[in-house]
């Protein structure tokens, strides 16, 4: 099954080109909730000493004022990434007053929707757009769902690698087209084998009962405060986490057949009205509830385990940047915050992810059929909810096999 990947890797090694990977760029984005001493979500604003959440390149907020996001610039080595993340987190702690950074992906304690304060970014057009977009997420999916934290792994192969790889593949298309096509192949394989991430690194097998409020659940009771599933790995990546179920119901599913297909599918979603969201309204009683009534307000609303990325210039939309300049790097989004490491991510995980992405690049990657798409989604849910269950079965090539 993996013969082609082995052959491609061996050709790189035989020609003494394995050193080209040394100039790959690596970055991390870590989300973490600020909480008070009782474990409740902080009600205080983003600390002023941390700078502007709108413009600070390394310290910002995600959905809520309390959901702090730490961003590293791209580095050539994993050690430099972790050193920068450590220094940034230590600085944030120095700016907190009687608060802590929550150490897991799933929040605790949630005192209802109103306890989650939507992030503020000032009164500029850009700041108000970010705030209204988040207000729309609250109306569409609920604020509690937006309190979940994760770690994102950003990665790009160096141009000198692509030049050699294109030569070995006998490629004659323009270099950026080859790079984008190769990244899309990597993304398809990451989805095929992506269940491996929650299986190996899932760290959210239990949740606080307050997360669900009074909602019925099939989860089991662990103790008076917690629900869990006995063999779960990552409930964050399961069906209680943030998923684009409504987009699926309306027939919108991102296509990964090619970069153009991906851009077209998201462009369709952000331009197609949704009757359910039209009921919410846009401008109601003088207040903007959401940016628009489309299936997606903006491209980033579409949840996926991995995204193709290009650095935007000015106010350029992500799909426009991808269409103009192709893919520059990929963003892996399926990592739980590691509760067993002070940084929420560690060196061994990052080295594995680098190897995993290289495998996904070198392995053959045909387009994903509708049947395979259903199997991919099902495998991910099974690994998230039952990944440690003995003899758990997944689906590969329409066949049931053990994980």
N, C-alpha and C positions, 0 to 999 in steps of 0.2 A: 504493500500500500504506500509506503514512504520511499520507494526506490528513487523517484525523481528528485526528491529533496536531498537524499544522500548523495546522489550523483552531482548535483549542483554544488553542494557543500564541498565535496571532494575535489572538484575542479578548482574551486577558489583556493583550497589548501595546497593542492599540487602546484599551482602557479604562484604560491607564496603571496597570496593576496589577503590572507586572513587579517593582516595588520590594518586593513582599511577600516575595520569596524571601530578602531580606536578613536576616530574622529566623529563618531555618532554623537548627537546631542540629546541630552536627557534632562527632563524637568518633572517637577511634582507639584500638584495643587492639593492641599489638605484642608478639608472643611472640619470645623470643630465648634461645638456650641459653648458659649459662655453660660455658666450656671452659678447659682448662689450656693451658700453653704448647705442648704437643705436638698440640693440636687435639682431644684426647679430652674426652668429656663430664665435667664437674666432678663429683667424688664428695663434695665438701664440702656442708654444709647451707646452706640459704638464709641469707645473711649477717644476723646479728642487727641490725646497724646499719640494715638496710632496714626494720625493724619487723616486725610480725606479718603473715605471709602470709594469715592468716584474716581479719583486720580492716582492714588497710591499704587505703584506697580507691584508691590509684594504683599501688602496687607489690605484686605478689603472685606466685604460681607457678601454672602450669597443671598438666600431668600429673605432672612430676617435680620434685624439689628444684632441679634445674639449669635447668628451663625457666621463666625469669623472664618475667613479663607486666607490661608498662607500660600503664597505662590513663589516658587523659585524661578530664577531665570534659567535658560538652558546651559548646561555644563557638559564638558567632555567626560567627566568621571562621576561615578555614583557617589564616591566619597565626598566630592565637592557639593553635590546636591544635598546630601544629608547634613553636611556641615552648615550650609546656608539655612536649611530648614530648622536646624537646631538653634542657631543664633537668632533667627527670626522669632521662633516660639519663646525662647528665653526673654527676648525683648518684650513681647506681648505680655508675658507674665509680670514683668516689672511695671506694666501700665495698668494692671488690674487692681481693683480695690475690693477685697473681700469676695472675689469671684474666682472660679476655676475653669479650666478647659476640659469639657467632658471627654472621656477617653474611649467612647465607643460610637458606632454609627447610629444606633437607635437611641432616641432621646429619653430622658427621665428627669424630672417629673413634668407631665404636660397638664396644665390646668385649663384645658379647653382651647378652642380656637382663638379666643381673645387674648390668651397669654402669649401668643406668638406675634410679636410686633414686626410689621413689614419694614424692610430696610429703607432708610432714607438716604437720598443722595443730593440734597439741595434742590434749588429751584431753577437750575439751568434746564434747557430743553433736554439735554442728555440725561441729567439727573432725574427729571420727572418721567422720562420714558422708562428708565430702569425701574422706578418705583411703581408706575402704573402697570407695567408688565407683570411685576410680582403680585400686585393686587389682583390682576386677572387670574394668575395661577391659583390664588386663594379661592376665588369664586368658582373656578373650574374643578379643582381637585381637592380643595380644603387646605387650610394653613398647616394643620398638623402634619400632613404628608410632606410638606416642604421643610420640616425640621430635621429630616434625616441627613446625616453627614456621610461623606465618602472621601476616598483618595483617588486622584486622577494621575495617570502616568503618561507623560508626553515624550514622544520619541521620534527622531528622524535619522535616517541613514545619510552619510556624507556624500557629496557630489562625486568624489573620486571613487567611491564604492559603486555608485550608479553607472559611471562610465565603464568600469570593468565588467560589471554585471550585464550591461547592455551588449557589450562585445561578446561575452560568453554565450549569451542568448541569441546572437546573430540578429539583434534588433536594428532596424534602420529608420524607425519613426523618430520625429523630433524628441530630444532628450526629455523635456518636461512632460510630453505626452506619455513616454515610456515610464517615467517616474510615477505619474498619476495612475496609470493602468496597473503598475506593480503594487502601489499602495492599496488600490481597490481590491486586488487579489488577496493581499495580506488581510484586509478587513473581512472579506468573505470567510477566509479560513479562521480568523479569530472568532467569528461567530460560530462556525462549525465546532470548534474545539473550546469555545469560551466557557462551557460548563466547568472546565478545569479550574478556573479562577476562584469561584465560590467554594468548590470542593477543597482546594488546597489552602485558601486564604480567608474563607468566610469566617467572620467573628461576630455574628449576630444571630445565634440560635434561639435567643429569648428576647422578649420585649416587656416593657413596663405596661401593666394593665391600663394605665392612664392614656397610653397612646391610642387605644381603640375606643376609649370612653365607654359608652353603653352599647357599642355595636356588637352584634352577635359574632362569634368566631368559632372556627373548628380547631383552634390551638388548644393545647392542654394546659391545665393550671399547674405551674411549678411550685408556687407558694402563694401567700395572700397578696403579693404585689406583682407577680409576674406570670406571663404566659410563655409557653415554649413548644417546640416540637422535638421529640426525643432524638431524631437523627438529623435535625436541621443543621445547615452550615451557615447560611446567610438569608435570614428572613427579609433583610433589606432588598435582596435581589429576587425575592419571591413575589407572590401575588398581593401581599399587603404593602409592598413598596410602591414607589412612584413609577407607574407604567402608562403608556399611551393607549389604553384600552379604547377610549372613545375614538381615537384616530382609526383604529382597526375596524370599529363598527361602521365608520363612514367610508371605508374602502381606501383609506390612505395609509400606505405602508412604504417606508423609504426603500428605494430600489438601489441595490449595490452592484448591479450588472456592469456599470461603468460610472465614471465621474459625471458624465452628462446626465445619465439616468437618475443618479442621486440628486443632483441639483434640480432637475426637472420635477422630481417627485416632491421635494420639499417646497419648491416654488408653487406647485399646485396646491399644497396644503395651506400655505399662507395667503392664498388668493381665493380659496373656496369657502364661501359662507357656511356656517353651521347653525342649523335651526335652534339647537339647544343653547348655544352661546348667544344667539340673538335675543333669547328671553332674558338673559342677564342684562343686556343693554350695554352701551358704551358710555355715554354721558347721561347720568341720572342724577337729578336734583343738584346739578352744578358740580358733580364729582365724576371723574373718569373711573370706571370700574375695570376696564380692560383696554388694550390698545385697539382692538377690532373684534369682530365676531367670526373670524375665520377659524378653520379647524386648528391651525396653529397661529398664535399671535406673531411669533418670529421663529426663525429656524431652530434656535436653541431650545425651544419648548419640546422638540421631539426627543424623547428619551431613547438612547441607544447605548450599548455596552462599549462601543468604540466609534469615534468620529474622525472623518478626514478633516484636516485643518489647514488653513492658510492665514498668515498674519494680515489682518485688515488694516487698511490705510484710511485714516480719518473716520468718517461715519459709514464706511463701506460695509454692506451686509455680508455675512459669511458666504452665502451662495454666490454673490457677485465676485468676491475675492477668489473663490475656488474657480469660477468660470474664467476669470481673467488670467490667473497665474498658476492654476493647478494646485496640487496637494504639496504642502511643505513638510507636514509631519502628521502623526496620528495621536489621538488622545484616547487612552484606555480608561474606562470609567467604572468598571465593575468591582473595584477593590473596596472592601470594608475598611474602616479605621481599625488598625491592629491594636486590640486592647492590651496586648502583652508587650508593647514597645512604647516608650515614652513619646516617640515621634509619630506613632500611628502607622509607621512603615519602616522596614529595615533593609539592610544591605542584601541579605540573602533573597528576599522577595524581589528586589529590583534586578539583581543579576538573573534570576529565573525569568522575569518578564522580558528582559532583553533577549535571552535565548529563545523564549517562546515566540516573540515577534519575528525573529530571524527564521525560525522554523515555518511560521505562517507565511512568510515571504517566499521561501524556497519550495514549499510544497505546492503541487498542482492545485489550481483553484478554479474549477468551472463555475458558471453562474448558478445561483441558488434557485431551484425549482419551487413551486408552491408547496409540494409535499415535503421537501427538505426544510423549507421555512417553518412549517408546522412542527417538524421534528426538532429543529433547533430551539424553538421556543419551549417545547415540552421538555427537552433535555435540561435546559437552564432551570426551569421550575423544579424539576425532579432533584437536580443537584442542590438547589437552594433549600428545599424543604425536607429532602430525604437523603442527602448526599452520603451520610455515614451509615446508612442502612445496609446490613449485609446482603450481598447478592442483588443490589439494586440494578434494575435493567434500564438501559438507555436505548435509543434508536440510531442505527447507522445503516445507510443504504437500504432503508425499509426493513431492516432486520433488527430484532431485539437481542441485545448483547449486554453482558454485565458491565457495569461501570469500570 
